[in-house]
Amino acid sequence: MLYMFQLRYRPENADDLRRHFEHRGVTGHGEGVFLRGAWVSRTRNAMALVEVRETDQIDTIRLELSQFGDLSFEPVVDINQIM
């Protein structure tokens, strides 16, 4: 299942957030968790598309990312699956 995370992070957390993703990389978020893409805007919004095998893995990701700022997420579907 795919989830889109959006994180509005605080300026003082920018370096720690960058290090978090550098350390985790694409596959370092746990067994069965895959980072499919990530983006950052100039207004301190970070977005990440994450695929998980088990929905309970979302709680771990949510706890990790929420330490950096205000986090929201929702399940999404690839547009090709509905066309």
FENFENSUL-V57709 format. One record per residue. N is the residue number from 1. PHI is phi in radians with two decimals (NA if undefined). D_CENTER is the distance of its C-alpha to the mean C-alpha in whole Angstrom. Layout:
# FENFENSUL-V57709
N_PHI_D_CENTER / N_PHI_D_CENTER
This chain:
# FENFENSUL-V57709
1_NA_13 / 2_-1.70_11 / 3_-2.32_8 / 4_-1.83_7 / 5_-1.76_5 / 6_-2.23_7 / 7_-2.17_8 / 8_-1.69_12 / 9_-1.73_12 / 10_-1.40_16 / 11_-0.95_18 / 12_-1.23_19 / 13_-1.75_15 / 14_-1.02_15 / 15_-1.16_16 / 16_-1.14_15 / 17_-1.14_11 / 18_-1.05_12 / 19_-1.09_14 / 20_-1.00_11 / 21_-1.27_9 / 22_-1.11_13 / 23_-1.22_14 / 24_-1.31_11 / 25_1.11_11 / 26_-1.39_11 / 27_-2.02_12 / 28_-1.55_12 / 29_-1.79_10 / 30_2.06_13 / 31_-1.06_15 / 32_1.39_14 / 33_-2.07_10 / 34_-2.27_10 / 35_-1.43_7 / 36_-1.63_9 / 37_3.11_9 / 38_-2.63_7 / 39_-2.47_10 / 40_-2.37_11 / 41_-1.78_14 / 42_-1.19_17 / 43_-1.65_17 / 44_1.12_14 / 45_-1.91_11 / 46_-2.00_8 / 47_-2.14_6 / 48_-2.46_4 / 49_-1.72_6 / 50_-2.16_6 / 51_-1.91_9 / 52_-2.21_11 / 53_-1.43_15 / 54_-2.13_15 / 55_-1.12_14 / 56_-1.22_15 / 57_-1.22_12 / 58_-1.09_10 / 59_-1.04_12 / 60_-1.13_11 / 61_-1.10_7 / 62_-1.04_8 / 63_-1.13_11 / 64_-1.13_9 / 65_-1.34_7 / 66_-1.16_10 / 67_-1.19_12 / 68_-1.67_12 / 69_2.86_12 / 70_-1.48_12 / 71_-2.03_9 / 72_-2.37_10 / 73_-2.76_8 / 74_-2.72_11 / 75_-1.22_12 / 76_-2.33_13 / 77_-2.22_15 / 78_-1.04_16 / 79_-1.01_19 / 80_-1.18_21 / 81_-1.36_21 / 82_-1.95_23 / 83_-1.73_26
